[in-house]
């Protein structure tokens, strides 16, 4: 019984840390602090947005793919300086986090999400919905994404997809 309680306590502590990581991640995006976005990943971390159809078919097509923090920083720099798009804000919601497994200190985690987009004129719409499939690891005492795959439920992707989800 004592061992089971230790496992439960460790599981609760992990879930709280994961919840904090996910909450801080979406707040970074929703508050337009995008220059900090790459810091949620390890140096060699990967970020990919794909559709459910491509994900289930194991197809590589991804409207956004970043391999490493440098690529993520370049994406944000290009978005700030070169891309032309209507001003917009995001409001993320995400579901409870499901820990799918652990291998050598890296946790496989899944959660659902919805993003409401508000345009400068006040128009709001459901911009994206789907699930995150993550590999989360500890680095220097903090949890970080080794990989984050954003799987969109719809195969129709808005051309204004410039901000990370």
C-alpha positions as CSV (number, residue, x, y, z in Angstrom):
1,X,0.0,0.0,0.0
2,X,2.8,2.4,0.9
3,X,4.4,1.9,-2.5
4,X,1.1,2.5,-4.3
5,X,0.7,5.8,-2.4
6,X,4.2,6.9,-3.5
7,X,3.3,6.0,-7.1
8,X,0.1,8.0,-6.8
9,X,1.9,11.0,-5.3
10,X,4.6,10.9,-8.0
11,X,1.8,10.6,-10.7
12,X,0.0,13.6,-9.3
13,X,3.2,15.7,-9.1
14,X,4.0,14.8,-12.7
15,X,0.5,15.7,-13.9
16,X,0.7,19.1,-12.1
17,X,4.1,19.8,-13.8
18,X,2.7,18.8,-17.2
19,X,-0.4,20.9,-16.6
20,X,1.9,23.9,-15.7
21,X,3.9,23.3,-18.9
22,X,0.8,23.2,-21.1
23,X,-0.8,26.2,-19.4
24,X,2.4,28.3,-19.8
25,X,2.8,27.2,-23.4
26,X,-0.7,28.3,-24.5
27,X,-0.4,31.5,-22.5
28,X,2.8,32.3,-24.3
29,X,1.0,32.0,-27.6
30,X,-2.3,33.7,-26.5
31,X,-0.4,36.6,-25.0
32,X,1.7,37.1,-28.1
33,X,5.0,36.4,-26.3
34,X,6.1,34.3,-29.3
35,X,9.8,35.1,-29.0
36,X,9.6,32.8,-25.9
37,X,7.9,30.0,-27.7
38,X,11.1,28.1,-28.7
39,X,12.1,28.0,-25.0
40,X,9.4,25.4,-24.3
41,X,11.4,22.9,-26.4
42,X,14.7,21.3,-25.9
43,X,17.4,22.6,-28.3
44,X,16.8,19.8,-30.8
45,X,13.0,19.8,-30.2
46,X,10.6,19.3,-33.1
47,X,7.3,21.0,-33.8
48,X,4.9,19.9,-36.4
49,X,1.3,20.7,-37.4
50,X,-0.5,18.1,-39.6
51,X,-4.0,16.9,-40.3
52,X,-5.5,13.8,-38.8
53,X,-5.7,12.3,-42.2
54,X,-1.9,12.8,-42.8
55,X,-1.1,11.7,-39.2
56,X,-3.2,8.5,-39.5
57,X,-1.8,7.8,-43.0
58,X,1.8,8.4,-41.7
59,X,2.2,11.0,-44.4
60,X,4.9,13.7,-43.9
61,X,2.9,16.7,-45.1
62,X,3.0,19.5,-42.6
63,X,2.0,23.1,-43.1
64,X,4.3,24.0,-40.3
65,X,7.4,22.0,-39.4
66,X,10.3,23.2,-37.2
67,X,13.3,21.0,-36.5
68,X,15.1,22.6,-33.5
69,X,14.9,25.9,-31.6
70,X,16.8,27.8,-34.3
71,X,14.2,27.0,-36.9
72,X,11.4,28.0,-34.5
73,X,13.2,31.3,-33.8
74,X,13.5,31.9,-37.6
75,X,9.8,31.2,-38.0
76,X,8.8,33.8,-35.4
77,X,11.3,36.3,-36.8
78,X,9.9,35.9,-40.3
79,X,6.3,36.1,-38.9
80,X,7.2,39.4,-37.2
81,X,9.2,41.0,-40.1
82,X,8.1,39.5,-43.4
83,X,4.7,37.9,-43.2
84,X,1.7,40.0,-43.9
85,X,-1.5,38.9,-42.2
86,X,-4.5,40.4,-40.5
87,X,-4.0,41.1,-36.8
88,X,-5.5,38.3,-34.7
89,X,-5.4,36.7,-31.3
90,X,-5.8,33.2,-30.1
91,X,-7.5,31.8,-27.1
92,X,-6.6,28.1,-26.4
93,X,-8.4,25.6,-24.3
94,X,-7.0,22.2,-23.7
95,X,-8.4,19.0,-22.1
96,X,-7.0,17.0,-19.2
97,X,-3.7,15.6,-20.0
98,X,-3.3,11.8,-20.6
99,X,0.1,10.3,-19.9
100,X,0.4,7.4,-22.4
101,X,3.7,6.1,-21.3
102,X,7.3,6.8,-20.3
103,X,10.5,5.7,-21.8
104,X,13.9,6.6,-20.5
105,X,12.6,9.7,-18.7
106,X,10.6,11.0,-21.7
107,X,6.8,11.0,-21.3
108,X,4.4,10.5,-24.1
109,X,1.4,12.7,-23.5
110,X,-1.9,13.5,-25.3
111,X,-4.5,16.2,-24.8
112,X,-7.2,17.7,-27.0
113,X,-7.3,21.4,-27.8
114,X,-9.5,24.1,-29.4
115,X,-8.3,27.5,-30.5
116,X,-10.7,30.4,-30.9
117,X,-9.4,33.1,-33.1
118,X,-10.4,36.8,-32.8
119,X,-9.7,39.1,-35.7
120,X,-9.1,42.8,-35.3
121,X,-12.7,43.6,-36.3
122,X,-13.9,41.5,-33.4
123,X,-15.0,38.5,-35.4
124,X,-14.5,35.2,-33.5
125,X,-14.4,31.7,-34.8
126,X,-13.2,28.2,-34.0
127,X,-9.9,28.3,-35.8
128,X,-8.5,24.9,-35.0
129,X,-9.4,21.8,-33.0
130,X,-7.6,18.5,-32.6
131,X,-5.1,17.0,-30.3
132,X,-1.5,17.4,-29.2
133,X,0.8,14.4,-29.1
134,X,3.9,15.2,-27.2
135,X,7.1,13.8,-26.0
136,X,8.1,15.7,-22.8
137,X,11.4,15.4,-21.1
138,X,13.2,17.0,-18.2
139,X,16.0,19.4,-18.9
140,X,17.8,21.4,-16.1
141,X,15.0,20.8,-13.7
142,X,12.2,21.9,-16.1
143,X,9.8,19.9,-18.3
144,X,10.2,20.7,-22.0
145,X,8.9,19.3,-25.3
146,X,11.2,17.0,-27.2
147,X,8.5,16.8,-29.8
148,X,5.1,18.3,-30.2
149,X,2.8,17.1,-33.0
150,X,-0.3,19.2,-33.4
151,X,-3.0,17.0,-35.2
152,X,-5.8,19.0,-36.7
153,X,-9.2,17.3,-36.9
154,X,-10.0,19.0,-40.2
155,X,-8.0,18.7,-43.4
156,X,-9.0,22.2,-44.4
157,X,-6.3,24.5,-43.1
158,X,-6.9,28.3,-43.0
159,X,-4.3,30.2,-45.0
160,X,-3.8,32.5,-41.9
161,X,-2.1,29.7,-40.0
162,X,1.1,31.6,-39.2
163,X,1.1,31.6,-35.4
164,X,2.0,28.3,-33.6
165,X,-0.9,26.4,-32.1
